[in-house]
Amino acid sequence: MKRWRGILIVTCLTVVLLSGCALEDEQIKFVATRDEGVEPWGLQDAMVGSSNMTRTVSEEQLEEKQTEFPEVELEADILGIYEISDGAEGERKTVTSRLSAGKEYEITARVLLATDAEAVLGQELDFLLELPTVVEKGKKSELVVAVFANGAAVIRNEFAVTAPAHDLRLEYVPETYIVVRNNVKLELEAGDVLWNEDANHQKQSLDYLTKMDRQLGVYEYILSYHVRTEILDTQQDEVLMQVAESMSIRLEGISHQYSDSRDKSSALLALNDCLRDNYFVEETFLCEGAIYIAVEVFLPDWAREYAEQYGLVVTWYNYLDAPGCGIGASLPIFPDNLGHVEASFENLRLTPIMIEEAKDTVGALTPYPVTPLSVWAKKENEVFALENLALIEMPTEVVEEPRMGRQCVTQVLGGEIIERLPASNRFYVVIGTDLICVENEDVSE
């Protein structure tokens, strides 16, 4: 056996020597061929493991090992911010994105959770409504609705608001938080709702916490709460200036035009009547034509600048219990005590000319304007010349103001009209309505 082993070793050495190749003459080359589709490892691969280092698992085995969660669809939106009116409890006006001081607003959000009716979702959900504590004048601020599942953000949407007039402080009104699920108001327990304010980042938030641990269908959540707006202390100097240089409105008179043309010519005749010295006295009127009311409006420089940007709201008033009418002028989205003026004829007695078939009657005005709104200004450097700046049809929609006992119709004068005002910042508004005869109940009794 030893002899055969020696023969084998000698034979191998002989073959090497006969080949003429020494070991140190040529380096051995190692060539590694990368498998197709396998990339070199990176840091992420080192953390999670490389796919070619793990054994192949079938899709059936993988499904068995994974925790089954139902497919959940989420929608979350701010439906809007609504001004709370002074009328009936719970009444709110149309949605707005521009905030005014001294108001109360309702912020409303919607979260829609849709899933398979047979599935069970064992997650903790957090519905978050976030808003700034300060909305700066002329800048956009974001209201946010977001949904978190087990602490991770799932969806987030924003709604932009602005404050055109002043920097505003937004304060949450306690105990106004409401959660409605599928049109049913939920009874909230302690800890279901959390309110937090971050003074450093000027943010405040309300969270509704709930755990979805039941079989689900489609759940729609409506969340709402109220905030109040106040002018910041840093704006007080500007407010004092606006008080010192305030808007004003003055009744010039009332005129009955027998012509039924109801164009700017009739309005000009009415305005000329009203501008006469000592014009307005009690008179009798025919029950034909229109009754025009004329007012002079003054806008200080700050109000004119604001109206050029946002317009000026002109309002026609008609009183319900006492006969009368009036005209108001308002800066949109501005505190009422600073940006609104009005003048009215209340307890207005209009006696029609007594004719045979109209005995025991009095004059009454229709509750809405029948003529266009006309805007006039005195031409500069001319004493008696009047220039027509606008002739605008009034809307037919009448809005009730129960607290004031009146109805109103509004129209907006655009900034392009305000830009044409003379340097005096004074102009005239003329609106007309129909005069009709009604039975005088006092006389008939």
KEKOL-306891 format. One record per residue (C-alpha): residue in one letter; y negated, x negated, z negated. Coordinates in steps of 0.5 Angstrom, whole numbers, plus 500, padded with zeros to 3 digits. Example, Ala and Ser with C-alpha at 12.3 -4.5 7.8 and 13.67 -1.06 7.14 Angstrom:
2
A509475484/S502473486/
***
This chain:
445
M500500500/K495494498/R497491505/W495497509/R488498505/G486491507/I488491514/L484498514/I478494511/V478488516/T479492522/C472496520/L468489519/T471487526/V468493529/V461492526/L461485528/L463486535/S458492536/G452486535/C448491531/A446489524/L444494518/E437491518/D436491525/E434498526/Q432503521/I436510520/K431515522/F432522519/V430528523/A429535519/T428541524/R424547521/D428554521/E424559526/G419563522/V419559515/E412557514/P411551509/W410552502/G403553499/L401555492/Q402562493/D409561495/A410556489/M408562484/V412567487/G418563490/S420562498/S423567502/N428562504/M430560497/T432567495/R438571497/T438576502/V438583499/S439590503/E434595503/E439600500/Q439595494/L432594494/E430601493/E435602488/K432596484/Q424599485/T421604480/E420610484/F413613484/P411619488/E406618494/V399620491/E393622495/L386621491/E379623493/A373622489/D366624491/I359626488/L358633490/G350632488/I345633483/Y342639482/E335641478/I336646473/S332652474/D328656468/G331662470/A338665468/E342661464/G346656469/E342657475/R341651479/K337649485/T340646491/V342639491/T337633491/S337626491/R329625489/L328626482/S322628478/A320627471/G320632466/K326636469/E334637467/Y339636472/E346637473/I351632476/T357634479/A363630481/R370632484/V376629484/L382631488/L389629486/A395631491/T402629490/D409632491/A410638487/E417635485/A414628483/V413626476/L407621475/G407617469/Q400614469/E394614465/L388616469/D381615467/F375619471/L369615470/L362618472/E357612472/L349612473/P343608471/T339609465/V333607469/V331610476/E325605479/K320608483/G321608491/K328604490/K335607491/S339608485/E347609485/L351615481/V358613482/V365617481/A371612480/V378613478/F382608475/A390609474/N393605468/G386601468/A386599475/A381602480/V384606485/I378609488/R370609488/N364613491/E357613490/F351617491/A344615492/V338617488/T330616488/A324617484/P318618489/A313619484/H314615477/D319610474/L324615470/R329614464/L335618465/E338621458/Y345624457/V344631454/P349631449/E355637449/T354638457/Y360635459/I365640463/V371639466/V374644470/R381644473/N383648479/N378653477/V380653470/K375650464/L379645460/E379645452/L377638451/E379634445/A376629441/G377622445/D378626452/V371624453/L367618452/W360616453/N357609453/E351606454/D350599457/A342597455/N343590458/H345592465/Q341599464/K348603466/Q351609462/S358612463/L362618461/D370617462/Y375623462/L382620460/T388624462/K395622462/M399625468/D406626465/R408633468/Q410635475/L404635480/G402640485/V395639488/Y390638482/E382639483/Y378637478/I370638478/L366634472/S359635471/Y354634465/H346634465/V341629464/R334629463/T328625466/E322622463/I317618465/L317611462/D312608458/T310603462/Q308608467/Q303611462/D297608465/E298610472/V299617469/L293617465/M289615472/Q292621475/V290626470/A283623470/E283624478/S287630479/M288635484/S284642485/I284648488/R279654489/L278661491/E273662497/G274669497/I278674501/S277677508/H279684511/Q279683519/Y280689523/S282685529/D290685529/S291679534/R293674528/D291668531/K287662529/S281666531/S282671526/A283666521/L277662523/L273669522/A276670515/L274663513/N267664515/D266670511/C269667505/L264661506/R258665505/D254665499/N256670494/Y261673499/F266676495/V264683492/E269689491/E269693498/T273698501/F278697507/L281700512/C288700512/E289696519/G289689520/A290683515/I287681509/Y286674509/I285669503/A282663503/V282657498/E279650498/V284644496/F282637494/L287631494/P284625490/D286618494/W293617490/A295625491/R293624499/E297617499/Y303621496/A302627501/E302623507/Q309620505/Y312626503/G308632505/L304637501/V308644499/V303650500/T306657497/W304664498/Y304668491/N305676491/Y305679484/L310684482/D307688476/A300687477/P297687484/G294681487/C296675491/G295667491/I296660494/G298654491/A299647493/S304642490/L306635491/P314635492/I318632487/F312631482/P311633475/D308640475/N303638470/L300633475/G302635482/H301642482/V295647483/E294654484/A289660485/S290667485/F287674485/E290678479/N289685478/L286686485/R284692487/L283694494/T280701496/P282704503/I276708506/M278715504/I280719510/E282726510/E290724511/A289719506/K287722500/D289719493/T291713496/V290705494/G291699498/A297694497/L299688500/T306687503/P309681499/Y310676504/P305673509/V304676516/T300671519/P301663520/L298658515/S292655518/V289649515/W281647517/A277642515/K269641516/K267636521/E264630519/N257629520/E256636522/V254642517/F257648519/A263646524/L270647522/E276644525/N283647526/L288642523/A294646523/L297653525/I304654522/E308660522/M310662515/P318663513/T320670512/E325668506/V322670499/V324667493/E323670486/E320667480/P322672474/R318668469/M312668473/G313676475/R312674482/Q315672489/C313666493/V314664500/T313656501/Q311652507/V311644508/L305641511/G307634514/G304627513/E301627520/I297633518/I295630511/E293624515/R288628519/L284630513/P276628513/A274622508/S272627503/N279629502/R277637502/F280642506/Y281649507/V288653507/V288661510/I294665510/G294673511/T298679509/D298686511/L294692507/I298698507/C296705503/V300707498/E300713493/N295712487/E300714481/D294714476/V291719481/S297724482/E298725475/
***
